[in-house]
Amino acid sequence: MTLGDLDMAMLANSAFDAAMDDILTKLLTHLKVDASNITFEALLQRLIDIALASITLPRLFYIFCCYPSIFSASRRCSNS
């Protein structure tokens, strides 16, 4: 491996790091999370908010009607 190969590898590595930082920043911005002050809890809370916002009344009826076994009494925990 020559010095030129090492320079090219270092250049490619830094370009990849810069691209990933840019992609991550754009993703966090799209999720409306501050990229400069990010915590795992804030990211998880935002993803939960997005998931809950996508539950609509028709989807809720579909779950109740098509999957009644999920809500049956036999599946609940017993206190014995």
C-alpha positions as CSV (number, residue, x, y, z in Angstrom):
1,M,0.0,0.0,0.0
2,T,1.4,3.3,-1.0
3,L,1.1,6.7,0.5
4,G,-1.3,7.7,-2.4
5,D,-3.6,4.8,-1.5
6,L,-3.7,5.9,2.1
7,D,-4.5,9.4,1.1
8,M,-7.4,8.2,-1.1
9,A,-8.7,5.9,1.6
10,M,-8.6,8.7,4.2
11,L,-10.3,11.1,1.7
12,A,-13.0,8.5,1.0
13,N,-13.5,7.8,4.7
14,S,-13.9,11.5,5.5
15,A,-16.3,12.0,2.6
16,F,-18.3,9.0,3.9
17,D,-18.4,10.4,7.4
18,A,-19.5,13.8,6.1
19,A,-22.3,12.2,4.0
20,M,-23.5,10.2,6.9
21,D,-23.6,13.2,9.2
22,D,-25.6,15.1,6.6
23,I,-28.0,12.2,6.1
24,L,-28.5,11.8,9.9
25,T,-29.0,15.5,10.4
26,K,-31.6,15.6,7.6
27,L,-33.4,12.5,9.1
28,L,-33.5,14.1,12.6
29,T,-34.7,17.4,11.1
30,H,-37.5,15.5,9.2
31,L,-38.5,13.9,12.5
32,K,-38.5,17.4,14.1
33,V,-35.8,16.5,16.6
34,D,-33.1,18.9,17.4
35,A,-29.9,17.4,15.9
36,S,-27.6,19.4,18.2
37,N,-29.2,18.2,21.4
38,I,-30.4,14.7,20.8
39,T,-31.0,12.0,23.4
40,F,-32.3,8.5,22.9
41,E,-35.3,9.3,25.0
42,A,-36.3,12.3,22.8
43,L,-35.9,10.2,19.7
44,L,-37.9,7.3,21.1
45,Q,-40.6,9.7,22.3
46,R,-40.9,11.3,18.8
47,L,-41.1,7.9,17.1
48,I,-43.9,6.9,19.6
49,D,-45.7,10.2,18.9
50,I,-45.5,9.5,15.1
51,A,-46.8,5.9,15.5
52,L,-49.7,7.0,17.7
53,A,-50.6,9.8,15.4
54,S,-51.0,7.3,12.6
55,I,-53.7,5.3,14.4
56,T,-57.0,6.4,13.1
57,L,-60.6,5.5,14.0
58,P,-61.0,3.2,11.0
59,R,-57.8,1.4,11.8
60,L,-58.9,1.0,15.4
61,F,-62.2,-0.6,14.3
62,Y,-60.3,-2.9,12.0
63,I,-58.1,-4.1,14.8
64,F,-61.2,-4.7,17.1
65,C,-63.2,-6.5,14.4
66,C,-60.5,-8.6,12.7
67,Y,-58.4,-9.5,15.7
68,P,-60.9,-10.1,18.6
69,S,-58.7,-12.8,20.1
70,I,-56.2,-10.1,21.1
71,F,-58.8,-8.6,23.5
72,S,-60.3,-11.9,24.8
73,A,-60.5,-12.6,28.5
74,S,-58.5,-15.8,28.2
75,R,-55.4,-13.9,27.2
76,R,-55.4,-11.6,30.2
77,C,-53.2,-12.2,33.1
78,S,-54.7,-13.9,36.1
79,N,-54.0,-12.8,39.6
80,S,-53.7,-16.3,41.0
